[in-house]
Amino acid sequence: MSFVAHLINGISLGSVYALIALGYTMVYGIAKMLNFAHGDVIMIGGYVVFVTASGLGINPLAAIIVSMAACTVLGVTIERVAYRPLRGASPLAVLITAIGVSYLLQNVALLVFGSDTKAFSNVVTLPNLELFGGQLIIKSVTIVTVIVSIIIMVGLTFFVRKTKIGRAMTAVSEDQGAAQLMGINVNGTIAVTFAIGSSLAAVAGVLLCSAYPSLTPYTGSMPGIKAFVAAVFGGIGSIPGAFIGGILLGVIENLSKAYISSQLADAIVFSILIIVLLVKPTGLLGRKVLEKV
Amino acid sequence: MALLETKNLGISFGGLRAVNAFDISVEKGQLYGLIGPNGAGKTTIFNLLTGVYTPDEGAILLDGVNLTGKKTIDICKAGIARTFQNIRLFGDMPVLDNVKVGLHNHYPYSTFEGILRLPRYHKVEKEMNARAMELLEVFGLEEYADYQAENLPYGQQRKLEIARAMATNPKLLLLDEPAAGMNPNETRELMETIRFVRDRFEMTILLIEHDMKLVAGICEKLTVLNFGEVLAQGETQEVLNNPDVITAYLGS
């Protein structure tokens, strides 16, 4: 029974990774850049909910909406100020800028909120689910996390396939130049991608902090990096890949913590990244990119 | 007044003068050919016309509107559409969606309406589907609507590229080596398609081509480019019989 409990907790953690990985993978797919500041947007999202819900005492659901809006603005601003001027610059310059933005966000949070750990109150106040006469208890936040992730995943897939801006995103990701020549506003499309990725990061932040109720300026950094591993694992640039990669990674991490060693769990996660890169560099669902010659 | 006019267009890349003093005047409804040996600057001119490059000097006028230095997206909106030498479709997308990307600017609804699936989203998407299907039918591609674009046969991909360009509702269509890599049968079919597009949409077409049979078969006027400069310009037969042109192509 404890295996099932670990598995379910793993799926829940994995759903959070999946939400974060979606942001990584969409931005990578469309702007061809790794936004390493993505994890820190989660942390900011967490703080916004902390301040508005615990501090100002507004309804937690409203706080989440506020947080999503704040992160959307933040993501679009980061793109506009830090990344857009570097469009066409070498990927290395963009990568270093992203790391810089990541440190900037962490340090701003440190300055504003201090380094002490904030106790984050769970926004999911539903009762826990007890199965088999109390042998198996599933926390309500776990269930909500999984359901929310699935809804977002399905909605996003629909959005990308069936709407104008989604088609524009696909077109830009396939051939930026051709998309532009067909009248697609490339900068606008990339900005929308950042907006969506960042608002998902806010949701991920809230779910993460509800499941692991402590908040520091470094809260987003480790999940951010693991979500990046998840995105690469699933095939970076692929939306279903990010989802599958996230879930698998969460399950692997939780099961290793339970049955191998809680200290080695992170090492195992990152070993997976190395193995994937060695064996199947395109990830589980990644597309093989053939260079035309 | 000519639909497309360039005056003294020029651009350099480092020390290389890729295009120099390029003048052209294309009348509405004309089928105009741009030919020349490899590296003469033909595709560079297309890139200048579509705003991919900004000219160092000179002016581009479409229907009397100055497009010099405008952004690619604004030039597309002003009415210049193009295809590419090496096909650049959105290969992972369905054929229908490729055309719908071209329709993008003519069918407005906001991102917000798209996310929430408000009534206008459904209405506009329906209109887009209908218009895209219509275009696919014109090009005989309707049966492939759900195929992934990259799975189409080569000749059909060329047609789809023209359909996608036509979806942007252009005044001027630029075709960059449409017959490249085609066998004689496909080339013949392509010639018919190009003529058909001109007649059906009263389109003005400027095309780059190496296939002399195609050029002689459908172009009404020609400009020959050599080392970035205009070598000859005029009626097709006249130009093709010009001794300078023959020398440029075959050597003296």
Interface residues (C-beta under 8 A of the other chain):
Chain A: G155 F159 K162 T163 K164 I165 G166 R167 A168 T170 A171 E174 D175 G177 A178 A179 Q180 L181 M182 G183 I184 N185 V186 V192 R287 K292
Chain B: T50 V52 T72 I73 C76 K77 A81 R82 F84 N86 R88 L89 F90 G91 D92 M93 D97 K100 V101 G102 H104 N105 Y107 Y109 T111 G114 I115 Y121 V124 E125 M128 R164 A165 A167 T168
